[in-house]
Amino acid sequence: MTAAPTAHPRRHGVRAGWTLTELLVAMAILAGLAALLTPATDLLSARVRQIQCLQNLRNIGSAMQLYAQDHDGTMPNMAAARLSREDEAPALDTVLADYVKDPRVFRCPADNAKRLWESTGTSYHWNSAVNGQKIQNLQFLGGGDTSRIPLVGDKEGFHEGCPQKVNILYADGRSSNQLSFR
C-alpha cells in the first residue's frame, strides 16, 4: 500500500504568497482608484440630494394646490421666512402642515451645515409677493406667466457641488434648479 500524498510540494521557482513589494504596489493602485472615484461619488451624492430637494418642492406645490382648493383659489398669507421657530409668523411649515403627509418635506436634504430647518422650521422661503392672490390671476414683477413666478425656493445655496446651488418651485407646479422669471 502506498502512502497518502502530502500537500503539494513546493516546486523550484514557484512562490506560495505575495511579497511585501507586491502588496504595497496593489495597495497603491487601490488608493489611486479610490482617489479617482471620490470626486465622482461626491458629485453623485450632491446630485441625489438636489433631486430629493426638487421632489420636496413638488410636494410643497401639491400641498399649496390643496390649500388653495380649500381657500377659494387663494394663495396663503405667509411670511417669507422666520428667524426662529419661536417666531409666531405664519410660514410654510405651519400653514401647509395639514396638507403634507410628512413634515420632513420642509427640510432640504442638503441643508446640513446651517441646519436652518431645525432652527426655523423649514429650509425653504416663500415668495410673499403672491400673498393673498388668486391662483388664476397671479402677478409677479408685472407678469402673470405662472411658469415664471417663483413660489418657494431654497433659503440658501445648499447644493454645493452642483452647477446651480438653489432649487425653485414655480407657480405652474414645476420645480427646477434654473431661475427664470419675468
C-alpha positions as CSV (number, residue, x, y, z in Angstrom):
1,M,0.0,0.0,0.0
2,T,1.3,3.4,-0.9
3,A,1.4,6.4,1.4
4,A,-1.2,9.2,1.1
5,P,0.1,12.1,-0.9
6,T,1.2,15.0,1.2
7,A,0.4,18.7,0.5
8,H,1.6,19.9,-2.9
9,P,5.4,20.0,-2.7
10,R,6.9,23.4,-3.4
11,R,8.4,23.5,-6.8
12,H,11.6,25.3,-7.5
13,G,10.8,28.9,-8.6
14,V,7.1,28.9,-7.6
15,R,6.1,31.2,-4.6
16,A,3.4,30.4,-2.2
17,G,2.4,34.0,-1.4
18,W,2.8,37.7,-2.1
19,T,5.9,39.7,-1.4
20,L,5.8,42.9,0.6
21,T,6.5,44.9,-2.5
22,E,3.7,43.3,-4.4
23,L,1.3,44.1,-1.5
24,L,2.4,47.7,-1.4
25,V,2.0,48.1,-5.1
26,A,-1.5,46.6,-5.0
27,M,-2.4,48.9,-2.1
28,A,-1.1,52.0,-4.0
29,I,-3.2,51.1,-7.1
30,L,-6.3,50.7,-4.9
31,A,-5.6,54.0,-3.2
32,G,-5.2,55.7,-6.6
33,L,-8.5,54.2,-7.8
34,A,-10.3,55.4,-4.6
35,A,-8.9,58.9,-5.1
36,L,-10.2,59.0,-8.6
37,L,-13.7,57.7,-7.6
38,T,-14.1,60.0,-4.5
39,P,-14.9,63.2,-6.5
40,A,-17.4,61.3,-8.7
41,T,-19.1,59.8,-5.6
42,D,-19.3,63.3,-4.0
43,L,-20.8,64.8,-7.2
44,L,-23.3,61.9,-7.4
45,S,-24.3,62.4,-3.7
46,A,-24.8,66.1,-4.2
47,R,-26.9,65.5,-7.3
48,V,-29.1,62.9,-5.4
49,R,-29.7,65.5,-2.6
50,Q,-30.6,68.1,-5.2
51,I,-33.1,65.7,-6.8
52,Q,-34.6,64.9,-3.4
53,C,-35.0,68.7,-2.8
54,L,-36.7,69.1,-6.1
55,Q,-39.2,66.4,-5.1
56,N,-39.8,68.1,-1.7
57,L,-40.6,71.3,-3.6
58,R,-43.1,69.4,-5.9
59,N,-44.7,68.0,-2.7
60,I,-44.9,71.5,-1.3
61,G,-46.5,72.6,-4.6
62,S,-49.1,69.8,-4.2
63,A,-49.8,71.0,-0.7
64,M,-50.2,74.6,-2.0
65,Q,-52.8,73.4,-4.5
66,L,-54.8,71.6,-1.8
67,Y,-54.6,74.7,0.4
68,A,-55.9,76.9,-2.5
69,Q,-58.7,74.5,-3.2
70,D,-59.8,74.8,0.5
71,H,-59.5,78.6,0.4
72,D,-61.4,79.6,-2.8
73,G,-58.3,79.5,-5.0
74,T,-56.4,82.0,-2.9
75,M,-52.7,81.8,-2.0
76,P,-51.9,81.9,1.7
77,N,-50.6,84.9,3.5
78,M,-47.3,83.9,4.9
79,A,-44.0,85.4,6.0
80,A,-41.2,84.9,3.5
81,A,-39.2,83.2,6.3
82,R,-38.9,83.1,10.1
83,L,-35.8,83.7,12.1
84,S,-36.7,81.0,14.6
85,R,-39.4,78.5,15.5
86,E,-40.4,80.8,18.3
87,D,-41.5,83.4,15.8
88,E,-45.2,83.1,15.5
89,A,-45.4,84.4,12.0
90,P,-47.2,82.0,9.6
91,A,-44.7,80.2,7.4
92,L,-44.6,77.3,5.1
93,D,-44.2,74.6,7.7
94,T,-47.1,75.9,9.8
95,V,-49.6,77.0,7.2
96,L,-49.2,73.9,5.0
97,A,-48.7,71.4,7.8
98,D,-52.2,69.9,7.4
99,Y,-51.6,69.4,3.6
100,V,-48.4,67.4,3.7
101,K,-48.0,63.7,4.6
102,D,-44.5,64.0,6.1
103,P,-43.2,67.2,7.7
104,R,-39.7,66.3,6.5
105,V,-40.8,67.8,3.2
106,F,-39.8,71.2,4.6
107,R,-36.2,70.1,5.0
108,C,-33.8,70.3,2.1
109,P,-31.6,67.2,2.2
110,A,-28.6,69.4,1.5
111,D,-29.3,71.8,4.5
112,N,-26.7,70.1,6.7
113,A,-24.2,72.8,7.6
114,K,-26.5,75.5,8.9
115,R,-29.5,73.3,9.7
116,L,-31.9,76.1,9.0
117,W,-34.8,73.6,9.0
118,E,-34.0,72.8,12.6
119,S,-33.9,76.4,13.9
120,T,-36.6,78.0,11.7
121,G,-38.9,75.1,10.8
122,T,-38.0,74.9,7.1
123,S,-35.1,75.1,4.6
124,Y,-37.3,77.0,2.1
125,H,-38.6,80.5,1.8
126,W,-41.9,81.7,0.4
127,N,-42.4,84.5,-2.2
128,S,-44.6,86.7,-0.1
129,A,-45.2,88.9,-3.1
130,V,-48.0,86.5,-4.1
131,N,-49.7,86.6,-0.7
132,G,-53.5,86.5,-0.9
133,Q,-53.5,86.5,-4.7
134,K,-55.9,84.2,-6.7
135,I,-54.2,81.4,-8.4
136,Q,-55.9,82.2,-11.7
137,N,-54.6,85.8,-11.6
138,L,-51.1,85.6,-10.1
139,Q,-48.9,88.5,-10.8
140,F,-45.2,88.9,-10.1
141,L,-43.0,91.8,-11.3
142,G,-45.7,92.8,-13.7
143,G,-46.1,89.4,-15.3
144,G,-48.6,86.7,-15.0
145,D,-46.9,83.7,-16.6
146,T,-47.1,81.1,-13.9
147,S,-44.1,79.2,-15.4
148,R,-42.0,82.2,-14.4
149,I,-43.5,83.1,-11.0
150,P,-41.3,81.5,-8.2
151,L,-43.3,80.5,-5.2
152,V,-40.8,78.6,-3.0
153,G,-37.0,78.3,-3.1
154,D,-34.1,77.1,-1.0
155,K,-33.2,79.7,1.7
156,E,-29.6,79.5,0.7
157,G,-27.3,77.9,-1.9
158,F,-27.4,74.5,-0.2
159,H,-26.4,72.4,-3.2
160,E,-22.7,72.7,-3.2
161,G,-21.0,70.8,-6.0
162,C,-24.0,71.3,-8.3
163,P,-23.9,73.9,-11.1
164,Q,-27.0,75.7,-9.6
165,K,-27.0,75.8,-5.9
166,V,-30.7,76.8,-5.4
167,N,-33.9,75.0,-6.3
168,I,-37.2,76.8,-7.0
169,L,-40.9,75.8,-7.2
170,Y,-42.8,77.8,-9.8
171,A,-46.5,78.6,-9.7
172,D,-47.2,76.2,-12.5
173,G,-46.1,73.3,-10.2
174,R,-42.8,72.8,-11.8
175,S,-39.6,72.6,-9.7
176,S,-36.3,73.4,-11.2
177,N,-32.7,74.5,-10.4
178,Q,-32.9,77.1,-13.1
179,L,-34.0,80.6,-12.0
180,S,-36.1,82.3,-14.7
181,F,-38.7,85.0,-14.1
182,R,-40.2,87.9,-16.0
